[in-house]
Amino acid sequence: MEKIGVLGAGTMGEGIAQVAATYGHQVILIDINAEQLKKANASLQKILNRLVEKEKITQEKANSVLGNITFSSSIADFAPCDLIIEAIVENIEVKKKVFTEIESKVSADCILASNTSSLSIASIGATLSNPSRVIGIHFFNPAPLMPLVEIIPAVQTSENTIQTAKRLIDSWKKTSVLVKDTPGFIVNRIARPFYGEAMRIYEEGIADFATIDWAMTTFGGFKMGPFTLMDYIGNDVNYMVTESVFTAFYFDPRYKPSFTQKRHSEAGYYGRKSGRGYYNYAEGVELPVPTQDEKIGKEIFNRILMMLINEAIDAVFLQIASKEDIDLAMIKGVNYPKGLLKWADEIGLKNVLTQLENMFHEYGEDRYRPSPLLRRMVSQNKQFFS
């Protein structure tokens, strides 16, 4: 594949374009907003200059990467491309309209990919006259630095499209995982309890934001606690994904959004980008000090971890991806300290089941139901990895 098209010159599209151009492809980066294209051009120059200053790349390489990218506001310029990666707003109707337009401009064998984090690839493909060429190629932000890419075939996607896309992503030195076309794919599905159960703990009055974050970093080894991470991602973005996954799963209570997050999002408390989220980032304001109670901290960490593990086990049960890819995705996609299935083996599956059953008994909510696969494996005295 020589020519790669990227639709959307936001942070994600810009990053994907940088990756493709770094590996020698001619890239057409298109955005209907001319001002956004200018910002992307300036941002890429700044990033590449910084890499040169840090001696990560040579000036010649920086010039080559930027020279490989053509900035345009016309979708017609996608005509010579072998692959298009769409990275625009997470709105299924907008994506359908755009994909239909792109298909009319490109060759019959051009692969059409979406960088969506949770929307149906099959639904996007249904708008095409040749849906066998549609696929999900989901990068994580920032695309040049994050190693994971989820490859998501739709039910219509041809085997040739799958293999061609995977070979390309692997050639970009990315870690690719193959995922079933279900809401949230691997990472955005399995990671929901990291945020959702933390919210629940807060809403029950067990601990404040800072204490919950402290528990997850201190006892779990996570690089960021859930509230710090949501502030970093953006509460508006995180809430939108949560609501999307909840709706797509026919309102399964395991994915139920939190009123705390909804209210913060409605108030414009998006996190770092707005200066206020769960924490106040205004100049001179000190971040709150956690209550460093070891007993409470361990209980918080353990409760959230059990929910994460149960979600990972259920993903295996429902054949969302292989057990190896599930663990790999959580390490490479969201920097978890270890794979959740391996973690479950270390804790002991019987121990995990007992704790989940205790929560299920206490709350009486389907949210805490243990995965059937967990019950099965405990009864057979099995582990995920020997």
Contacts in CASP RR format, 6 or more apart in sequence:
PFRMAT RR
TARGET T0000
AUTHOR 0000-0000-0000
METHOD contacts of the structure
MODEL  1
MEKIGVLGAGTMGEGIAQVAATYGHQVILIDINAEQLKKANASLQKILNR
LVEKEKITQEKANSVLGNITFSSSIADFAPCDLIIEAIVENIEVKKKVFT
EIESKVSADCILASNTSSLSIASIGATLSNPSRVIGIHFFNPAPLMPLVE
IIPAVQTSENTIQTAKRLIDSWKKTSVLVKDTPGFIVNRIARPFYGEAMR
IYEEGIADFATIDWAMTTFGGFKMGPFTLMDYIGNDVNYMVTESVFTAFY
FDPRYKPSFTQKRHSEAGYYGRKSGRGYYNYAEGVELPVPTQDEKIGKEI
FNRILMMLINEAIDAVFLQIASKEDIDLAMIKGVNYPKGLLKWADEIGLK
NVLTQLENMFHEYGEDRYRPSPLLRRMVSQNKQFFS
1 25 0 8 1.000
1 82 0 8 1.000
1 83 0 8 1.000
1 164 0 8 1.000
1 168 0 8 1.000
2 25 0 8 1.000
2 26 0 8 1.000
2 82 0 8 1.000
3 25 0 8 1.000
3 26 0 8 1.000
3 27 0 8 1.000
3 28 0 8 1.000
3 80 0 8 1.000
3 81 0 8 1.000
3 82 0 8 1.000
4 17 0 8 1.000
4 20 0 8 1.000
4 25 0 8 1.000
4 26 0 8 1.000
4 27 0 8 1.000
4 28 0 8 1.000
4 81 0 8 1.000
4 82 0 8 1.000
4 83 0 8 1.000
4 84 0 8 1.000
4 85 0 8 1.000
5 17 0 8 1.000
5 20 0 8 1.000
5 27 0 8 1.000
5 28 0 8 1.000
5 29 0 8 1.000
5 30 0 8 1.000
5 78 0 8 1.000
5 81 0 8 1.000
5 83 0 8 1.000
5 84 0 8 1.000
5 85 0 8 1.000
6 13 0 8 1.000
6 16 0 8 1.000
6 17 0 8 1.000
6 20 0 8 1.000
6 27 0 8 1.000
6 28 0 8 1.000
6 29 0 8 1.000
6 30 0 8 1.000
6 84 0 8 1.000
6 85 0 8 1.000
6 87 0 8 1.000
7 13 0 8 1.000
7 30 0 8 1.000
7 31 0 8 1.000
7 75 0 8 1.000
7 78 0 8 1.000
7 84 0 8 1.000
7 85 0 8 1.000
7 86 0 8 1.000
7 87 0 8 1.000
7 88 0 8 1.000
7 98 0 8 1.000
7 102 0 8 1.000
8 29 0 8 1.000
8 30 0 8 1.000
8 31 0 8 1.000
8 36 0 8 1.000
8 86 0 8 1.000
8 87 0 8 1.000
8 88 0 8 1.000
9 17 0 8 1.000
9 29 0 8 1.000
9 30 0 8 1.000
9 31 0 8 1.000
9 33 0 8 1.000
9 36 0 8 1.000
9 37 0 8 1.000
9 39 0 8 1.000
9 40 0 8 1.000
9 71 0 8 1.000
10 31 0 8 1.000
10 36 0 8 1.000
10 39 0 8 1.000
10 40 0 8 1.000
10 87 0 8 1.000
11 141 0 8 1.000
11 142 0 8 1.000
12 87 0 8 1.000
12 115 0 8 1.000
12 139 0 8 1.000
12 141 0 8 1.000
12 143 0 8 1.000
13 29 0 8 1.000
13 40 0 8 1.000
13 85 0 8 1.000
13 87 0 8 1.000
13 115 0 8 1.000
13 143 0 8 1.000
14 29 0 8 1.000
14 40 0 8 1.000
14 43 0 8 1.000
14 44 0 8 1.000
15 139 0 8 1.000
15 142 0 8 1.000
15 143 0 8 1.000
15 144 0 8 1.000
16 85 0 8 1.000
16 87 0 8 1.000
16 115 0 8 1.000
16 139 0 8 1.000
16 143 0 8 1.000
17 27 0 8 1.000
17 29 0 8 1.000
17 40 0 8 1.000
17 44 0 8 1.000
17 69 0 8 1.000
18 44 0 8 1.000
18 47 0 8 1.000
18 48 0 8 1.000
18 65 0 8 1.000
18 69 0 8 1.000
18 143 0 8 1.000
18 144 0 8 1.000
19 139 0 8 1.000
19 143 0 8 1.000
19 144 0 8 1.000
19 172 0 8 1.000
19 174 0 8 1.000
20 27 0 8 1.000
20 68 0 8 1.000
20 172 0 8 1.000
21 27 0 8 1.000
21 65 0 8 1.000
21 66 0 8 1.000
21 67 0 8 1.000
21 68 0 8 1.000
21 69 0 8 1.000
22 65 0 8 1.000
22 144 0 8 1.000
22 172 0 8 1.000
23 171 0 8 1.000
23 172 0 8 1.000
24 64 0 8 1.000
24 68 0 8 1.000
25 68 0 8 1.000
26 68 0 8 1.000
26 70 0 8 1.000
27 68 0 8 1.000
27 69 0 8 1.000
27 70 0 8 1.000
28 70 0 8 1.000
28 72 0 8 1.000
28 77 0 8 1.000
28 78 0 8 1.000
28 81 0 8 1.000
29 37 0 8 1.000
29 40 0 8 1.000
29 69 0 8 1.000
29 70 0 8 1.000
29 71 0 8 1.000
29 72 0 8 1.000
30 72 0 8 1.000
30 73 0 8 1.000
30 74 0 8 1.000
30 75 0 8 1.000
30 77 0 8 1.000
30 78 0 8 1.000
31 37 0 8 1.000
31 40 0 8 1.000
31 73 0 8 1.000
32 73 0 8 1.000
33 73 0 8 1.000
34 73 0 8 1.000
37 71 0 8 1.000
37 72 0 8 1.000
37 73 0 8 1.000
40 71 0 8 1.000
41 71 0 8 1.000
44 65 0 8 1.000
44 66 0 8 1.000
44 69 0 8 1.000
45 66 0 8 1.000
47 144 0 8 1.000
48 57 0 8 1.000
48 62 0 8 1.000
48 65 0 8 1.000
48 66 0 8 1.000
49 62 0 8 1.000
51 57 0 8 1.000
51 62 0 8 1.000
52 58 0 8 1.000
52 59 0 8 1.000
52 62 0 8 1.000
57 65 0 8 1.000
70 77 0 8 1.000
75 98 0 8 1.000
75 101 0 8 1.000
75 102 0 8 1.000
75 105 0 8 1.000
76 105 0 8 1.000
78 84 0 8 1.000
78 102 0 8 1.000
78 105 0 8 1.000
78 106 0 8 1.000
78 110 0 8 1.000
79 105 0 8 1.000
79 106 0 8 1.000
79 107 0 8 1.000
81 106 0 8 1.000
81 110 0 8 1.000
82 109 0 8 1.000
82 110 0 8 1.000
82 111 0 8 1.000
83 110 0 8 1.000
83 111 0 8 1.000
83 112 0 8 1.000
83 113 0 8 1.000
83 165 0 8 1.000
83 168 0 8 1.000
84 102 0 8 1.000
84 106 0 8 1.000
84 110 0 8 1.000
84 111 0 8 1.000
84 112 0 8 1.000
84 113 0 8 1.000
85 113 0 8 1.000
85 114 0 8 1.000
85 115 0 8 1.000
85 137 0 8 1.000
86 95 0 8 1.000
86 98 0 8 1.000
86 99 0 8 1.000
86 102 0 8 1.000
86 112 0 8 1.000
86 113 0 8 1.000
86 114 0 8 1.000
86 115 0 8 1.000
86 116 0 8 1.000
87 115 0 8 1.000
87 139 0 8 1.000
88 94 0 8 1.000
88 95 0 8 1.000
88 98 0 8 1.000
90 116 0 8 1.000
90 117 0 8 1.000
90 118 0 8 1.000
90 119 0 8 1.000
90 240 0 8 1.000
90 241 0 8 1.000
90 244 0 8 1.000
92 119 0 8 1.000
92 120 0 8 1.000
92 123 0 8 1.000
92 124 0 8 1.000
95 114 0 8 1.000
95 116 0 8 1.000
95 119 0 8 1.000
95 124 0 8 1.000
96 123 0 8 1.000
96 124 0 8 1.000
96 126 0 8 1.000
96 127 0 8 1.000
97 127 0 8 1.000
99 112 0 8 1.000
99 114 0 8 1.000
99 124 0 8 1.000
99 125 0 8 1.000
99 127 0 8 1.000
99 128 0 8 1.000
99 134 0 8 1.000
100 127 0 8 1.000
100 128 0 8 1.000
102 112 0 8 1.000
103 112 0 8 1.000
103 128 0 8 1.000
103 129 0 8 1.000
103 130 0 8 1.000
106 112 0 8 1.000
108 130 0 8 1.000
109 133 0 8 1.000
110 133 0 8 1.000
111 133 0 8 1.000
111 135 0 8 1.000
111 161 0 8 1.000
111 164 0 8 1.000
111 165 0 8 1.000
112 125 0 8 1.000
112 128 0 8 1.000
112 133 0 8 1.000
112 134 0 8 1.000
112 135 0 8 1.000
113 134 0 8 1.000
113 135 0 8 1.000
113 136 0 8 1.000
113 137 0 8 1.000
113 165 0 8 1.000
114 121 0 8 1.000
114 124 0 8 1.000
114 134 0 8 1.000
114 135 0 8 1.000
114 136 0 8 1.000
114 137 0 8 1.000
115 136 0 8 1.000
115 137 0 8 1.000
115 138 0 8 1.000
115 139 0 8 1.000
116 124 0 8 1.000
116 136 0 8 1.000
116 138 0 8 1.000
117 138 0 8 1.000
117 184 0 8 1.000
117 185 0 8 1.000
117 188 0 8 1.000
117 241 0 8 1.000
118 183 0 8 1.000
118 184 0 8 1.000
118 185 0 8 1.000
118 188 0 8 1.000
118 241 0 8 1.000
118 244 0 8 1.000
118 245 0 8 1.000
118 248 0 8 1.000
119 244 0 8 1.000
120 154 0 8 1.000
120 181 0 8 1.000
120 183 0 8 1.000
120 248 0 8 1.000
121 134 0 8 1.000
121 135 0 8 1.000
121 136 0 8 1.000
121 152 0 8 1.000
121 153 0 8 1.000
121 154 0 8 1.000
121 157 0 8 1.000
121 181 0 8 1.000
122 154 0 8 1.000
122 155 0 8 1.000
122 156 0 8 1.000
122 181 0 8 1.000
124 134 0 8 1.000
124 154 0 8 1.000
125 131 0 8 1.000
125 134 0 8 1.000
125 154 0 8 1.000
125 156 0 8 1.000
126 156 0 8 1.000
128 134 0 8 1.000
131 154 0 8 1.000
131 156 0 8 1.000
131 157 0 8 1.000
132 156 0 8 1.000
132 157 0 8 1.000
132 158 0 8 1.000
132 161 0 8 1.000
133 157 0 8 1.000
133 158 0 8 1.000
133 161 0 8 1.000
134 154 0 8 1.000
134 156 0 8 1.000
134 157 0 8 1.000
134 161 0 8 1.000
135 151 0 8 1.000
135 152 0 8 1.000
135 153 0 8 1.000
135 154 0 8 1.000
135 157 0 8 1.000
135 161 0 8 1.000
135 162 0 8 1.000
135 165 0 8 1.000
136 150 0 8 1.000
136 151 0 8 1.000
136 152 0 8 1.000
136 153 0 8 1.000
136 154 0 8 1.000
136 165 0 8 1.000
137 149 0 8 1.000
137 150 0 8 1.000
137 151 0 8 1.000
137 152 0 8 1.000
137 165 0 8 1.000
137 169 0 8 1.000
138 149 0 8 1.000
138 150 0 8 1.000
138 151 0 8 1.000
138 152 0 8 1.000
138 185 0 8 1.000
139 146 0 8 1.000
139 149 0 8 1.000
140 146 0 8 1.000
140 148 0 8 1.000
140 149 0 8 1.000
140 187 0 8 1.000
140 333 0 8 1.000
140 334 0 8 1.000
146 332 0 8 1.000
146 333 0 8 1.000
147 174 0 8 1.000
147 175 0 8 1.000
147 332 0 8 1.000
147 333 0 8 1.000
148 174 0 8 1.000
148 175 0 8 1.000
148 176 0 8 1.000
148 177 0 8 1.000
148 187 0 8 1.000
148 328 0 8 1.000
148 329 0 8 1.000
148 332 0 8 1.000
148 333 0 8 1.000
149 169 0 8 1.000
149 174 0 8 1.000
149 175 0 8 1.000
149 176 0 8 1.000
149 177 0 8 1.000
150 176 0 8 1.000
150 177 0 8 1.000
150 179 0 8 1.000
150 185 0 8 1.000
150 186 0 8 1.000
150 187 0 8 1.000
150 329 0 8 1.000
151 162 0 8 1.000
151 165 0 8 1.000
151 166 0 8 1.000
151 169 0 8 1.000
151 176 0 8 1.000
151 177 0 8 1.000
151 178 0 8 1.000
151 179 0 8 1.000
152 179 0 8 1.000
152 180 0 8 1.000
152 181 0 8 1.000
152 185 0 8 1.000
153 161 0 8 1.000
153 162 0 8 1.000
153 178 0 8 1.000
153 181 0 8 1.000
154 181 0 8 1.000
155 181 0 8 1.000
162 178 0 8 1.000
166 176 0 8 1.000
166 178 0 8 1.000
169 176 0 8 1.000
170 176 0 8 1.000
175 328 0 8 1.000
175 332 0 8 1.000
177 186 0 8 1.000
177 321 0 8 1.000
177 325 0 8 1.000
177 326 0 8 1.000
177 328 0 8 1.000
177 329 0 8 1.000
178 321 0 8 1.000
178 322 0 8 1.000
178 325 0 8 1.000
179 185 0 8 1.000
179 186 0 8 1.000
179 320 0 8 1.000
179 321 0 8 1.000
179 325 0 8 1.000
179 329 0 8 1.000
180 318 0 8 1.000
180 319 0 8 1.000
180 320 0 8 1.000
180 321 0 8 1.000
182 189 0 8 1.000
182 318 0 8 1.000
182 320 0 8 1.000
183 189 0 8 1.000
183 244 0 8 1.000
183 245 0 8 1.000
183 248 0 8 1.000
183 249 0 8 1.000
184 241 0 8 1.000
184 244 0 8 1.000
184 245 0 8 1.000
184 248 0 8 1.000
185 320 0 8 1.000
186 315 0 8 1.000
186 320 0 8 1.000
186 321 0 8 1.000
186 325 0 8 1.000
186 326 0 8 1.000
186 329 0 8 1.000
186 330 0 8 1.000
187 329 0 8 1.000
187 330 0 8 1.000
187 333 0 8 1.000
187 334 0 8 1.000
188 241 0 8 1.000
188 245 0 8 1.000
189 245 0 8 1.000
189 311 0 8 1.000
189 315 0 8 1.000
189 320 0 8 1.000
190 308 0 8 1.000
190 311 0 8 1.000
190 312 0 8 1.000
190 315 0 8 1.000
190 326 0 8 1.000
190 329 0 8 1.000
190 330 0 8 1.000
190 340 0 8 1.000
191 308 0 8 1.000
191 330 0 8 1.000
191 334 0 8 1.000
192 242 0 8 1.000
192 245 0 8 1.000
192 254 0 8 1.000
192 255 0 8 1.000
192 311 0 8 1.000
193 254 0 8 1.000
193 304 0 8 1.000
193 307 0 8 1.000
193 308 0 8 1.000
193 310 0 8 1.000
193 311 0 8 1.000
194 216 0 8 1.000
194 226 0 8 1.000
194 229 0 8 1.000
194 304 0 8 1.000
194 308 0 8 1.000
195 226 0 8 1.000
195 229 0 8 1.000
195 230 0 8 1.000
195 238 0 8 1.000
195 242 0 8 1.000
195 258 0 8 1.000
195 261 0 8 1.000
196 226 0 8 1.000
196 242 0 8 1.000
196 258 0 8 1.000
197 303 0 8 1.000
197 304 0 8 1.000
197 307 0 8 1.000
198 212 0 8 1.000
198 216 0 8 1.000
198 225 0 8 1.000
198 226 0 8 1.000
198 227 0 8 1.000
198 300 0 8 1.000
198 304 0 8 1.000
199 226 0 8 1.000
199 258 0 8 1.000
199 260 0 8 1.000
199 261 0 8 1.000
200 258 0 8 1.000
201 207 0 8 1.000
201 212 0 8 1.000
201 300 0 8 1.000
201 303 0 8 1.000
201 304 0 8 1.000
202 208 0 8 1.000
202 209 0 8 1.000
202 212 0 8 1.000
202 260 0 8 1.000
203 258 0 8 1.000
203 259 0 8 1.000
203 260 0 8 1.000
206 296 0 8 1.000
206 299 0 8 1.000
206 300 0 8 1.000
207 215 0 8 1.000
207 291 0 8 1.000
207 296 0 8 1.000
207 297 0 8 1.000
207 300 0 8 1.000
208 288 0 8 1.000
208 290 0 8 1.000
208 291 0 8 1.000
209 227 0 8 1.000
209 278 0 8 1.000
209 279 0 8 1.000
209 288 0 8 1.000
210 227 0 8 1.000
210 279 0 8 1.000
210 287 0 8 1.000
210 288 0 8 1.000
210 289 0 8 1.000
210 290 0 8 1.000
210 291 0 8 1.000
211 290 0 8 1.000
211 291 0 8 1.000
211 292 0 8 1.000
211 293 0 8 1.000
211 296 0 8 1.000
211 297 0 8 1.000
211 300 0 8 1.000
212 225 0 8 1.000
212 226 0 8 1.000
212 227 0 8 1.000
212 300 0 8 1.000
213 224 0 8 1.000
213 225 0 8 1.000
213 226 0 8 1.000
213 227 0 8 1.000
213 228 0 8 1.000
213 290 0 8 1.000
214 290 0 8 1.000
214 292 0 8 1.000
214 297 0 8 1.000
215 290 0 8 1.000
215 296 0 8 1.000
215 297 0 8 1.000
215 298 0 8 1.000
215 300 0 8 1.000
215 301 0 8 1.000
216 222 0 8 1.000
216 225 0 8 1.000
216 226 0 8 1.000
216 300 0 8 1.000
216 301 0 8 1.000
216 304 0 8 1.000
217 223 0 8 1.000
217 224 0 8 1.000
217 225 0 8 1.000
218 292 0 8 1.000
218 297 0 8 1.000
218 301 0 8 1.000
219 297 0 8 1.000
219 298 0 8 1.000
219 300 0 8 1.000
219 301 0 8 1.000
220 301 0 8 1.000
220 305 0 8 1.000
220 337 0 8 1.000
221 337 0 8 1.000
222 335 0 8 1.000
222 336 0 8 1.000
222 337 0 8 1.000
223 335 0 8 1.000
224 232 0 8 1.000
226 304 0 8 1.000
227 278 0 8 1.000
227 279 0 8 1.000
228 278 0 8 1.000
228 279 0 8 1.000
230 238 0 8 1.000
230 261 0 8 1.000
230 271 0 8 1.000
230 278 0 8 1.000
231 271 0 8 1.000
231 272 0 8 1.000
231 277 0 8 1.000
231 278 0 8 1.000
231 279 0 8 1.000
231 281 0 8 1.000
232 271 0 8 1.000
232 272 0 8 1.000
234 270 0 8 1.000
234 271 0 8 1.000
234 272 0 8 1.000
234 273 0 8 1.000
235 261 0 8 1.000
235 264 0 8 1.000
235 265 0 8 1.000
235 268 0 8 1.000
235 269 0 8 1.000
235 270 0 8 1.000
235 271 0 8 1.000
235 277 0 8 1.000
235 278 0 8 1.000
236 265 0 8 1.000
236 268 0 8 1.000
236 270 0 8 1.000
238 261 0 8 1.000
239 257 0 8 1.000
239 261 0 8 1.000
239 262 0 8 1.000
239 264 0 8 1.000
239 265 0 8 1.000
242 255 0 8 1.000
242 257 0 8 1.000
242 258 0 8 1.000
242 261 0 8 1.000
243 257 0 8 1.000
245 255 0 8 1.000
246 252 0 8 1.000
246 255 0 8 1.000
246 256 0 8 1.000
246 257 0 8 1.000
249 255 0 8 1.000
252 366 0 8 1.000
253 365 0 8 1.000
253 366 0 8 1.000
253 367 0 8 1.000
254 311 0 8 1.000
254 366 0 8 1.000
254 367 0 8 1.000
254 369 0 8 1.000
256 367 0 8 1.000
264 277 0 8 1.000
264 278 0 8 1.000
268 274 0 8 1.000
268 276 0 8 1.000
269 276 0 8 1.000
269 277 0 8 1.000
269 278 0 8 1.000
270 276 0 8 1.000
270 277 0 8 1.000
271 277 0 8 1.000
271 278 0 8 1.000
271 279 0 8 1.000
271 281 0 8 1.000
272 281 0 8 1.000
275 281 0 8 1.000
275 282 0 8 1.000
276 282 0 8 1.000
279 287 0 8 1.000
279 288 0 8 1.000
280 287 0 8 1.000
302 355 0 8 1.000
303 359 0 8 1.000
305 343 0 8 1.000
306 352 0 8 1.000
306 355 0 8 1.000
306 356 0 8 1.000
306 359 0 8 1.000
307 368 0 8 1.000
308 340 0 8 1.000
309 340 0 8 1.000
309 341 0 8 1.000
309 343 0 8 1.000
309 344 0 8 1.000
309 347 0 8 1.000
309 352 0 8 1.000
310 352 0 8 1.000
310 356 0 8 1.000
310 370 0 8 1.000
310 371 0 8 1.000
310 374 0 8 1.000
311 340 0 8 1.000
312 326 0 8 1.000
312 327 0 8 1.000
312 330 0 8 1.000
312 339 0 8 1.000
312 340 0 8 1.000
312 341 0 8 1.000
312 344 0 8 1.000
313 341 0 8 1.000
313 344 0 8 1.000
313 371 0 8 1.000
313 373 0 8 1.000
313 374 0 8 1.000
313 377 0 8 1.000
314 371 0 8 1.000
314 373 0 8 1.000
315 321 0 8 1.000
315 326 0 8 1.000
316 322 0 8 1.000
316 323 0 8 1.000
316 326 0 8 1.000
316 341 0 8 1.000
316 373 0 8 1.000
316 384 0 8 1.000
317 371 0 8 1.000
317 372 0 8 1.000
317 373 0 8 1.000
320 326 0 8 1.000
321 329 0 8 1.000
323 341 0 8 1.000
323 384 0 8 1.000
323 385 0 8 1.000
326 339 0 8 1.000
326 340 0 8 1.000
326 341 0 8 1.000
327 338 0 8 1.000
327 339 0 8 1.000
327 340 0 8 1.000
327 341 0 8 1.000
327 342 0 8 1.000
328 339 0 8 1.000
330 336 0 8 1.000
330 339 0 8 1.000
330 340 0 8 1.000
331 338 0 8 1.000
331 339 0 8 1.000
341 384 0 8 1.000
341 385 0 8 1.000
342 384 0 8 1.000
342 385 0 8 1.000
344 352 0 8 1.000
344 384 0 8 1.000
345 383 0 8 1.000
345 384 0 8 1.000
345 385 0 8 1.000
348 383 0 8 1.000
349 374 0 8 1.000
349 377 0 8 1.000
349 378 0 8 1.000
349 382 0 8 1.000
349 383 0 8 1.000
350 378 0 8 1.000
352 374 0 8 1.000
353 370 0 8 1.000
353 374 0 8 1.000
353 375 0 8 1.000
353 378 0 8 1.000
356 368 0 8 1.000
356 369 0 8 1.000
356 370 0 8 1.000
356 374 0 8 1.000
357 370 0 8 1.000
359 368 0 8 1.000
360 368 0 8 1.000
360 369 0 8 1.000
360 370 0 8 1.000
377 383 0 8 1.000
377 384 0 8 1.000
END
